[in-house]
Amino acid sequence: MKKTKTHTGLLIIKDKTRRVSLYETPTAWCIRGQECYSKSTGRRCGSHDSL
C-alpha cells in the first residue's frame, strides 16, 4: 500500500535546495522508502525502522 504524503519540506543539499513531499512516521520524516530523516537529529537514516 502506498503511503500518503501529507507534508512538504525543504531539502538542502550542498549548493541547492529543493521542495519535497514527505510522510511522517513516529521517528522520522520520509521522502521514499529508503530516504528518511530522523526527527530528533535531522540526519539521514536508512529507513524509519532503523531508528
N, C-alpha and C positions, 0 to 999 in steps of 0.2 A: 504494500500500500504506500502511495506517495505521500510524503509529509507536506502539509500546507505551510507555505512560507508566510508568516504573519507580520514580520518586521522588516525594516530597511536599515542599513548601516553603511558607514564609510570604511572601506578597507584601504589602509595606507601602506604602500609597498615602495620602498626606496625612493624613487623620484616621481611616482604617480599616485593618484587617488582615484578609486572607483566606487560607485554606489552598488551595493549588492542586496539581494533579498535573503533574509535569514529566517530560520525557525529556531525556537527555544527548547532546550531540554533542561532538566533540573541543574546540571552543572556546566553547560556550555551553550554557545551560540553556534549554529551550524549553517554552512552555505551548501555543502554537498555532504554525502555520507562520509567522505574521507577528509573533509576540510572543516574542522571545528576549532573554536577558540574558547579557552577557559574563561568563565565568568569572573573568577577570583583574580587571575593574573593577567588576562588579556592575551596570553601567548597561545600559539597554535598547538593543538594536541592531535593525536592520531584520530581519535573518534570520541564521541561523548561518553562511550562506555569505558574508556581507558583512564578516566579520572578517578 
